[in-house]
């Protein structure tokens, strides 16, 4: 795998970035003064503002642009709902316990780490250089000792590599076998490990004072609330299809062993869309034409099966027309997801869409693509986009009897020819008594094909035999006096169907972290001077205001500017600390603030101010009005810095990079 | 208590409003198709948009306006943190079990309901009319049978009324005594109830796979995360005081028996500010002058003690200068809270600030005022504003040793004269051995007054006796050879202090619900036509676009308008259903959409459109440009409808109210 690089192409030193992000309080370990709690992080002011801006952009890009019905459903969820959805039984990872130390490992991660350590040791034994990759640190933290430099047989190497390629697809028994086969033992004790056990990833709790055992969970995703409200949302949408609901909120997963910083956490912000669509007619999308020429980097299933990770660049129009992407609606959202990520500042060369393998997808899914972002942790799934067919609405409908369906008048009534059953109920009741209903039900359940055959038999022999489990001998004879089966026409005016669901699902925290890697770089010649080049729209703060010094004459200018900018909805901060202007700008480069204004003695004289661009460190000088207007245009995306720099006079008075 | 009224002064029929809010999907019971779960509600599209707008306004009004440091901390919280904060031991309500039916009641609510039912029955027996109040329904739901019309002795009535007045202040034993004394029994069974037991209101859960018992909780408030990060926030703020942190997020309370719809729920959105201030110097606020003339309706402690609920209208300047409100910072926030609530559309005549009684406040609190909104449920606490002194930072500092303090250089070094202890450690060690440290600590812990006295004794008699629990006989004799106590001068350059915290804490859901009651009214002559008069800033959708009919000629105009408005950040919806224009506007009156645009055949001819005002149902007609500009001015609060109606030509072509 290629090494991750900064925005300017240098190798990305994750430790430096991590230090910067913590020092500038983008995030911090939660409860740190109590020793911290693994997998839980707090966002400080810049992280929190960044998150709010990303959520705001998401809402504009998806919810407002497409008139989606946003809902806010509870995180606390009763057990029955998640039993139906399958989460109670299946939302689990495999954990392995070291019986000696009591340590618990996630089984697939343990196998992965041990095999990778052995392969690395083999390379060392063969005298090959081993790139110092990030996994090394992780391994150390997980106490996986570096295996002794030891050569492996070629066959073993191949087996290890094949195992690693499929590591996400093993069940508990298989992982147990691998652990036996490869003699993987407790990393600290060397003890034989207990066999893998399923560990459900949902946090359990008790709702109400009278529960004697856990009766609810924290939701593992925001989707269920949207499915359960389908009927009301359809009604709200005046029965009009297709439509989408959307939800932004926290979800929870009780990870066995959280690692990879912000990428695998126990509490995280999600934004999910459930787009409900008629399964008939190929799931077309009315606005597909608007995106059909968008080029995407697509890593399809076939390529992956062949052991390659080479993505193809195709327009989404081609991808849908060749059937690579299952349908227009799914394709439409893939293109829109890419648009969104690029608006945020994601590096296009570090974005790909990976199709799920058949065994990765739920059995009911029609197709599924993940938007993956490349980081120092490798390719990270940040957005999933699945066609979940009618699964979710169907299971909840079947369980509760609620009509989670669409009923629509047919333009043309549908005439159906079918074999219908007529009963002579006057005779049926007295003859079968308490079994009469069961006999009726058994016949009503028969398919049209069988009915046709039985109709013919009844005509021929005057009687038929039908299987009736639980009634009499299990077979019941019915004569012409009791039953008639005839072909008749029926006219259906209303069509009833369960919509299919296309689900784009965004892990906001993962997107934030990957974005921070994508926009990070260091000033040439000074690797300690980090810069986060967020686009103005998502930058936590848009403008830094720095007075040349603490001189009282500057204060009214600052107050006036800050009020003006705030009124335009442009977030800004004053830094009137005693540090040099250069230092103050460096601090704000780290915070990703795109623009800086300096107020100096010239300002007091002629009311001009300077405007500094974070990325180029170039400055222009003009009147307050002109500078404020330029900032507004820059933040709204109506002008670029290059354009502003061309039309306003350059300023090179102070050296402040 | 007065009856609650609509915006236009009619008695407010809560059932009608509730039906409207559910029909228009402002909210709905969560998991309704699974039978629902008490105390959990989902917000549908209009409720969700309203909530987002209120949060957005909160962020602008407080966080941006005052440069607060917003953080986003996790809801999952380890037990240790909440043990220190006091929640594990004290965050509980009293519950009562009916041993026959297993039903569980919240003890204070049960006493309240039974006594109220008896008082009502007494009034009926006396032939007095009883207002049909809302509690009646609640009682029915809670299966509190209406007591038989039965007269009570005057002394009993007085006792009941006194008990009700103090119902919030009883502990478990007292509630148990009241239940005995008033012979309150299981409402459905008539059985004697079990004594009240404390029920902790936090949801418990297990974090991680290795916990053998619950080791964490869902936070009951967002404050703790802010306190724990104090040190980092102070650093982020470049050590500058005062400053405030802020947080918006869900909190959880496992209510024993949720009632009152959206007002008492198990999962709710909070917005909290922690303003950290130097306790010295009277907690002044730099911007207090800006608000000092703001008039507030203040219900003080003394008035309440006298059994009255008459609030005084005072400026916050007066209230602080007379000491009624403890300090400027607290007063500043009370005024800012009122500003915020009025911006949202809260009815000023239904807003009061109630001071906490001494026994309502935590022992450490200096002062506390609740902003209460009047609704059909009575006066509802929607915002709390407490001066929590240094309590929170102190307990966490003491528990963890983390320096949750401010250190600042003194302008003038502080010279302190004090009695200092000198030890002759060469002799002390050998003499007391393992007890030496305990002896030292016992002396170091002595106050200055005691040291002065001991210094004198030592001078007089050459020895002193000090209490040393756990060492020898519990008293230790120390001679001049071991210890000296002398008055000396010490110069302190750095001042270290624990900041006090002023905490304005907003229950967003309660504000939303109360607001919906405050802006609700019905059209005269047609009580079935509800209107929600949200101010444009917070209205879920700003503009409804209605084509006169489904005619294809209207479509391009609608498309163009919707794009233009969206680009201006003005949310809008097209209603092209086949219902009459009047019906479509009625639907949107219920959704609280302040403005409506009609596109008709005149539009196709001359490109003019009509603009309708929700509250007056008056219309104007002008060019698209003029109407769009007017809407922008209205939504930004730069113009009122009256102003717009004056300058643009009235339109009375269609009757569409």
Interface residues (C-beta under 8 A of the other chain):
Chain A: X24 X25 X28 X30 X31 X32 X33 X34 X37 X38 X40 X41 X42 X43 X44 X45 X47 X48 X49 X51 X52 X59 X64 X65 X67 X69 X70 X71 X72 X73 X74 X75 X76 X77 X78 X80 X81 X95 X102 X104 X199 X203 X204 X205 X206 X207 X208 X209 X210 X216 X218 X225 X228 X229 X231 X232 X233 X235 X236 X238 X249 X250 X252 X254 X256 X257 X266 X267 X396 X400 X402 X404 X566 X571 X573 X577
Chain B: X24 X25 X28 X30 X31 X32 X33 X34 X37 X38 X40 X41 X42 X43 X44 X45 X47 X48 X49 X51 X52 X59 X64 X65 X67 X69 X70 X71 X72 X73 X74 X75 X76 X77 X78 X80 X81 X95 X102 X104 X199 X203 X204 X205 X206 X207 X208 X209 X210 X216 X218 X225 X228 X229 X231 X232 X233 X235 X236 X238 X249 X250 X252 X254 X256 X257 X266 X267 X396 X400 X402 X404 X566 X571 X573 X577
